Amino acid sequence: MTLTELKYIVAVAREKHFGRAAEACFVSQPTLSVAIKKLEDELECKLFERSATEVTVTPLGAEIVRQAQVVLEQAAEIREIARRGKDPLAGPLKLGVIYTIGPYLLPDLVRQIILATPQMPLMLQENFTARLLEMLRTGELDCAIMAEPFPDTGLAIAPLYDEPFYAAVPLSHPLATQSSVTSQQLKDETLLLLGNGHCFRDHVLEVCPEFARYSSHAQGIQKSFEGSSIETIKHMVAAGMGVTLVPRLSVPAEALCAPKRGKKAEGFVRYLPVVDADGAASPSRRVVLAWRRSFPRYEAIAALRNAVYACELPGVTRLSSA
């Protein structure tokens, strides 16, 4: 039994497909299949049920895969202890970020890390929350910046900031003349959402129950279009296809500047804070840093948090773990 074989069975259990698992492990499918067959022979049990269309994990295989994940994590920790040496800030830090945070936080964050801890470069991975959580468990990532809520996986969590949502509407839309907008006003509009898998889509539906109540064929939200990224959806808004909600850090600074007298507003999208009917604050999401409790380089985690706090972060509410 080898760590490589354990890595292969975890990949197959995740992908439910030998070909995709082989690609994820950067090996050929025959190499992966032979190694898994060797492990099954050694353990004298079947880990996977194979058919022409899918691969399923056997009940006993599921238990073995779970233990394999633990072993891989512990092996990664051994390597991390050895790499850390005398300086916990020496060496790369493997950081994961969800798609709706990365483009807006990383440019400033990388700059702050270079200034404060140049000996600790960031190895970056953008992905969905579910995938980042899995990569944390297996040791493929050291830490991840995500938005709550997500399943309780026993990770250590440090809050970073609360980020309000803004409504993005076409400049020609009647709502664009207002200084703010309510979720009640938005419910009758064509809502543009990210596709399934993006946690920001779920965040929008959670904090704006009006959106969740109306289906695509019901009165209220007449249609729902899905975009692959927030930036793509902004272009759809500019084209007049509907409205959307975006996180505050994705709002261009120039879009919030009041146009000078006699000058038209720049761009084709107007960004408005979302308030309740009584004028209460905008709905928001909580952005946190998560890492395995057993991760030995706590000083590196602290340095990363300090780098986040040193970022400009316009319009968000900085938080501390105290």
Buried (B, 14 or more C-beta within 10 A) or exposed (E): EEEEBBBBBBBBBBBEBBEBBBBBBEBEBEEBBEBBEEBBEEEEEEBBEEEEEEBEBBEEBEEBBEEBBEBBBEBBBEEBEEEBEEEBBBBBBBBBBBBBBBBBBBEBBBEBBEEBBEEBEBEBBBBBBEBBBBBBBBBBBBBBBBBBBBEEEEBBBBBBBBBBBBBBBBBEBEBBEBEBBBBEBBBEBBBBBBEEEBBBBBBBBBBBEBBEEBEEEEEBBBEBBBBEBBEEBBEBBBEBBBBBBBBBBBBEEEBBEEEEEEEEBEEBBBBBBBBEEEEEEBBBBBBBBBBBEEBBBEBBBEBBBEBBBBBEBEBBBEBEEE
